[in-house]
Amino acid sequence: MKRFFYLLIVSLLLCSCKAQTPSMTEESAKNIYNTFLTVKQDEVLNSYFRNCRFEFKQTNNAGGYSCEVPVSETQKYFFVISDAKEFKNEVNPLKQNAQGLVYIAYLNYDQSARKIVGEKLLFNPNDNQIIDEQPIKRHF
């Protein structure tokens, strides 16, 4: 019984460590980002995120790569890429477990106006196809 208990603890520790390891690499996030910008063909969006430097961030049980571009003291642009099902669930709960789809969000945060505007979507980088787009408009 004691061995079983120790095995259970070790298994839980291994699972918790695995959950914190990114399933997508920084290089694959950059490739998906470049593919998405090519597909989107939005010059304004391209100019905002031309020089993104991605950083892995973990929130709760979901992780992803994000890029922050300061525009002024009160305005910033954010770009997020993740293959975590928790993020995909925000766009379409029916596709949260779909393999090959990634969550992408790009946001314009204006602190002085106290609002966030942007879009979140599911993207298939293999087919270069945007799936399930949702606009984001929130005031704080």
N, C-alpha and C positions, 0 to 999 in steps of 0.2 A: 504494500500500500504506500509505503514511504517512497519507493522508487517511482511509482506511478505519479505521485504528487510532484516530485522533482522533474519528471519528464514533462508533465503538464506545464509547470512554471517555465521551463526552458523553451518549450514550444511556443508559449505565449510571448516570451521575450523575442524569439526569432521572428514571429509574425509581426510584432510591433516594430521591430527594426526594419523589416521588409516594407512595411507600409510607409515609412519615411523616406525610402529610397526612390528617387524619381524613376518612373518607367520610361520616360522620354529623355534623351540626352540634350544638352545645349545645342549641339550641332544639328540634331534632327529638328529641334524647335526653330532654329534659324532657317533651315531648308523649307519647313512648312510655312514660316512667315514670308519668305521670299516668293514661294509659290502662290500663297494667298494674295500678296500684293500684286502679282502679275495677273492673276485671275480677276481681282476686283477692279483693276484699271482705274483707280481713283487718284488723280494727281495730288489732290489735297492730302489724302491719306498717306500717299507715298512721301510727300514732303515732311509730314509730321514725324514719321517713323523711319526715315532714311538711315539714321545712324543708331538704331536700337542696340543696346547692350543688355542682353537677357541675363536675368538672375533667377535662380530657383527659389521659390518661396512656398512654405507649407502653411496652410490654414486648416485647422481641425484635422480631418483625415484626408484632405485633398491637397495635392501639390501641383504646381505648374510654373512655367517660366513667364516672367513679366518684365516689362520695360517701361521706364518712366522718363518722359521728356519734359523738362520744365520749359515753359514758354515765357512766363513772367513770374513776378512774385506771387500772383494770385491764380495763375492758370497753369495746369499740367495736362499732358496727354498720357494715357496708359494703354498698353497693349498686353494682352494675356493669352497664352497658349497652354492648353492642358489636355491630356487624354483621360483625366480622372472622371469616373462616372458621376461623381457628385456635381461637377460643373456641367457635364452634358445633360444631367437631369434638369438643370435650370432652364434649358432651351426646349428639350423634348423628353419627358420621362420615358416614353416608349423606346427611345434610342439610346438610353444611358449606358447600356451594355454592348452597343454596336461596336464591333472591331473596325478599326480603320478610320473612324470619325474622331475629330479633335474639336475641342471647344476653343473658340476664339472670341475675344471681346476687345473692342477698342473704344476708349472713352475720353471725353474732353471734360475735365473737372475745372470749373470756374468757381473758386472760393469766394470771390466778391459777390457773385450773383447767387451763390449757394445752390448750384445745380450741377448735375452730371448728365451729359448727353452722349449717346453713342449707339453701339449695336453689339449684340451677342449672337453667335451663330454656331452651327455645326458645319465643319468643313471636311471634305474627303480629299486629302492630298493625292491619293492614288488616281482619282478620276478628275482632279482639278475642278471640283464641283462644290458650290455653296449649298448647304441644306439647312432648312429651318432658320431663317433670320428673324430676330426680334429687336425692335428699337428699344433703347433705354432712354428715358427722360424722367429724371427725379429731381425734385427740389427738397432742400433740407431746411 
